[in-house]
Amino acid sequence: MPRYILKRVLLFIPLSMAAVFAVYFVMDFTPGDPARLILGERADESQLAILRADLGLDRPFLARYAGYLRRLAFHGDWGTSYRSRAPVITEILRKAPNTFALALLGTLFSSVIGMGLGILAAVKRGKAADILASAFTIMCASVPAFVLGMVLILFFSLKLRVFPSNGASSWRHFILPLAALSVPASAGMLRLTRSMMLEALGADYVRAARAKGLGEGRVIFVHALKNALIPVITSMGMHLGYLLGGAVITETVFAIPGLGTHIIDAVRMKDTPVVLAAIVFLSLSFSLIMLAVDILCVFIDPRLRARFGGRRGGR
């Protein structure tokens, strides 16, 4: 297990380098001059040249990229914002809680909805509940989160005036964004849970449990569900990473002060250090989440425990 964890941690290094390179490349070759955006259209060339030199924009692309990696790896320097001249990690840590709250709660709600309906659809295979669950899946999968968010704002905020349409000052501000995130994401969880449960319910050990006279609830939730949970738990980790990206877009729709609005503002101003730091931060968070999910699956699945602990146990 320690060797496996070390491999996963080391794998993050080249992935982060590739992500940083891609973002650096895109930000560098998109139209716009950060110095001009900061000083305004009336600034003369001498002022622009001084600011470009101060920001390091007069250096070649590869030199700036290598310098950023060196400062990040050896000094823990995430960079300084072109606009505010403040350390970008400070701004990211201040904005991140809203984004992570949306992603975590969205994963929780989508998992509860998807797993509950998936189990029901598998148990009631071919019946009305299964058909309705399939229709719900198609409907949710075909509606993007930002479109659903705008519909929710129109209906619940502008028409009924039940929930606020923007901000993050109270728990009521998170109701509509969570619905916009979790309902479409629950479609994938529903399909996976249904297929895994159908496979488990048709296995020999389930038929043996029923032959012994065990109750249907015990057969479903103790025998079948336990063995169907492994891919579902892994999918929950993937959903959390997916919803981290979805939260970035949803924050913009609902004007929530999180990483999403921060990144979009930075892209508009070509504030490359902010965009780079946010991407690296989200990549690191996603990698740690997936590592935690993999470790959890090892403890749940005895086959994986035997695989990682078999050598030591056999001596």
Helices and strands as residue ranges (DSSP letters): H 2-29, H 34-39, H 45-55, H 61-75, H 88-123, H 128-141, H 145-152, I 153-159, G 171-174, H 175-201, H 204-211, H 216-218, I 219-224, H 225-254, H 259-268, H 272-300, H 302-314
